[in-house]
Amino acid sequence: MTRQMTLSAGGEAQGRILVHNSSSEDRVARAYLTDYLCFADGTVRYGEAGKLPRSNAEWVHIVPRELVVSAGGDACFHFIVRAPEDDTLKGTYWSMLMVEPVAPEVLTPPSARRKDHTALRIRAITRTGIHITTHIGDTGLRAMRFASRKIERVNGENILSLDIENTGERLLGLTVWAELFKGQGLSIGRFYTGRRGLYPGASARLRIPLEGVPPGKYRALIVADNGDQHVFGARYDLHVLAPQSVGRATH
């Protein structure tokens, strides 16, 4: 879930997060901020709020920080985003607004225990994250790179695996596809992987199913379309091997 807003330096926007309590008892929910960044190897970092260079956590004010949600009822957290008066700001800034229930035992003082006994309590907490994303006007460089590529065999199907990285200053919303050409430039089809958002400094691993592509050598045109005038591309030679082997991708 993402709340996106476009502001000028010194600008302000507001919003709210609706919380529903599906249990039969009143519950306490709390909201707080973290930083967020993801990488192609599957690593996701929810760091301390305000530490990343493009964190907007210090711009975001949440009211209240905790609230009681009645059984079967709804309640709202309100947030205000105020961009600093700083003409050097450009591109996209973001943080993650986390909402989670407060366990009842945290709110209730622990009962008296024998001093010679140690209590161990394990609890699972489910939290929901909402991206709070701020764009400074239409500023910021849009740029990306294709970091690596290879063909994998997954469940009997050839998959073109691509690692991409946002090397610019603004959030990208990329629709990525590969078009394969055989022989004298004859296209054998276009293969899609869907749309992917990518923050500056983040990377992602995309997997494009090459359904029905027979073994052989191909020229591949890879396109990452940002949905505007910014379109990125690369060309690779692909060698798709028979099912018992793994394909190779070369520049």
Summary of the structure (lengths in Angstrom):
residues: 251
radius of gyration: 23.8
end to end distance: 36.0
largest distance: 82.5
contacts: 717
relative contact order: 0.18
helix: 3%
strand: 57%
